[in-house]
Amino acid sequence: MSVKHFKLEPGKKFRLATIDPNDTGAIRDREEVDAAVERLKEQLEALQNKLYAEKKQSVLFVIQGMDCSGKDGVVKHALGGLHPQGFRVNSFRAPTEEEAAHDFLWRAHQIAPAKGMIGAFIRSYYEDVLITRVHHWIDGAEVKSRFKHINRFEKLLESGGVKIVKIFLHISKDFQLAKLRNRLTDPTKHWKFDKSDLVERESWAQYEEAYESVFKHCSSETAPWYIVPANHRWYRDWAVLQIAVAALESMNLAFPESDPELAEILEKLQE
Amino acid sequence: MSVKHFKLEPGKKFRLATIDPNDTGAIRDREEVDAAVERLKEQLEALQNKLYAEKKQSVLFVIQGMDCSGKDGVVKHALGGLHPQGFRVNSFRAPTEEEAAHDFLWRAHQIAPAKGMIGAFIRSYYEDVLITRVHHWIDGAEVKSRFKHINRFEKLLESGGVKIVKIFLHISKDFQLAKLRNRLTDPTKHWKFDKSDLVERESWAQYEEAYESVFKHCSSETAPWYIVPANHRWYRDWAVLQIAVAALESMNLAFPESDPELAEILEKLQE
């Protein structure tokens, strides 16, 4: 299965309901992809090494999804093999007072990945056209305006060498319920439970609509959205690894040119 | 072998020459610790989970050592299993113009780990009493003054719940030579070669002295230095994992108290 399977065509109208969160393609179970996952991890680490050595480009994974969709988990299980020195994860929470005192892209810009680095945003500036929209904190004109700002912002990042990979983890409402129950019953997971998740859950349909609108207005050939069925965590990890490897492969990464003096230095060192 | 084996007694005079960088204790080869390493990684990840959930304390690994001592490698191979969301690595390079316009601890303070987080400094504010001292950029009085500032700074971090774990990776001069040659012969490692490493190498003895002085003046019961023989990478990783696990175990980490309302919420969810 190729990465195209998960990629949304930019600008095309798309309904989340057309994709089954339980989907695992032609694959029956975890065991079938175990070996492929290990291989993909190795490929990704090798590509990261080149990215880090080259220091001309960077990668930004934007990870979105409903509560309990496995955003934290995918960072650990699909991307957790990356060298920690070259990988930086940021979780977007409610903005601080200082962040709120700036435009909505200010805080994202500050933590954009530097050349050589891979960044992952768990939630992102897209929340500013999702939760804000669902709760009518901003009106339709502001939403439209923010879509434009986001598109221009992503172009700016790209101009600085950032490859943007946007991933939506697609779960079902039932699956979320099971996960919430699990957080409530397992004492080692109580801390993960947030009452506000129950409030957001009531707006499930509105969130789906808001996401569909994002997919329609904020996709481009260079920074498309990928929709990853995520009820099965192993399938989610395998899909995201494939998307990640394909993204880095498309960047034509290369080790930097060697200094011609190196041979001479080596000779002296051997004396 | 316990962690005490690697720990320096605060305030005691200590000579690096008394420790063999090739030392592997009573262990003959990698295979002998393979299973232990896997177990330690699992323990460390479980402890990190509690640290992250508790959000009251944090951990800072300060990783120092000569060029080629394996500072980057230990972050990948010993600490690479940590959840990337709760682990942040910072490499200290020559200060930027803005950093140099402040006191020498300013930049370290800005990136001190937040509650719940594990930070690793690859090199650190200790460079400000190492390279600066070896090259006589600062005089003896300034060195002494900086030792005091560092000790007070570490106390301040501790007061904010930071557990500081300082690790010196101990290699031999011959081992460094072999590594430098390797960087010069392997085209995929050319980018790691830095001519300035050869300059610093000439001051090997002065660096050892500068380190010994650091160990003497900047160790405390709560933030001691650990000296890890690092010519054998597998031994280095095993030792650092042991030190890391022991450090987190000493913090009495606990999941936060559950909200008594949770049972009620669960009941409603099940209706």
Boltz contact constraints between the chains, C-beta under 6 A:
constraints:
  - contact:
      token1: [A, 53]
      token2: [B, 191]
      max_distance: 6.0
  - contact:
      token1: [A, 72]
      token2: [B, 85]
      max_distance: 6.0
  - contact:
      token1: [A, 75]
      token2: [B, 84]
      max_distance: 6.0
  - contact:
      token1: [A, 75]
      token2: [B, 85]
      max_distance: 6.0
  - contact:
      token1: [A, 76]
      token2: [B, 83]
      max_distance: 6.0
  - contact:
      token1: [A, 80]
      token2: [B, 84]
      max_distance: 6.0
  - contact:
      token1: [A, 83]
      token2: [B, 76]
      max_distance: 6.0
  - contact:
      token1: [A, 84]
      token2: [B, 75]
      max_distance: 6.0
  - contact:
      token1: [A, 84]
      token2: [B, 80]
      max_distance: 6.0
  - contact:
      token1: [A, 84]
      token2: [B, 87]
      max_distance: 6.0
  - contact:
      token1: [A, 84]
      token2: [B, 89]
      max_distance: 6.0
  - contact:
      token1: [A, 85]
      token2: [B, 72]
      max_distance: 6.0
  - contact:
      token1: [A, 85]
      token2: [B, 75]
      max_distance: 6.0
  - contact:
      token1: [A, 85]
      token2: [B, 89]
      max_distance: 6.0
  - contact:
      token1: [A, 87]
      token2: [B, 84]
      max_distance: 6.0
  - contact:
      token1: [A, 89]
      token2: [B, 84]
      max_distance: 6.0
  - contact:
      token1: [A, 89]
      token2: [B, 85]
      max_distance: 6.0
  - contact:
      token1: [A, 184]
      token2: [B, 262]
      max_distance: 6.0
  - contact:
      token1: [A, 184]
      token2: [B, 266]
      max_distance: 6.0
  - contact:
      token1: [A, 188]
      token2: [B, 255]
      max_distance: 6.0
  - contact:
      token1: [A, 190]
      token2: [B, 258]
      max_distance: 6.0
  - contact:
      token1: [A, 191]
      token2: [B, 53]
      max_distance: 6.0
  - contact:
      token1: [A, 191]
      token2: [B, 255]
      max_distance: 6.0
  - contact:
      token1: [A, 191]
      token2: [B, 256]
      max_distance: 6.0
  - contact:
      token1: [A, 255]
      token2: [B, 188]
      max_distance: 6.0
  - contact:
      token1: [A, 255]
      token2: [B, 191]
      max_distance: 6.0
  - contact:
      token1: [A, 256]
      token2: [B, 191]
      max_distance: 6.0
  - contact:
      token1: [A, 258]
      token2: [B, 190]
      max_distance: 6.0
  - contact:
      token1: [A, 262]
      token2: [B, 184]
      max_distance: 6.0
  - contact:
      token1: [A, 266]
      token2: [B, 184]
      max_distance: 6.0
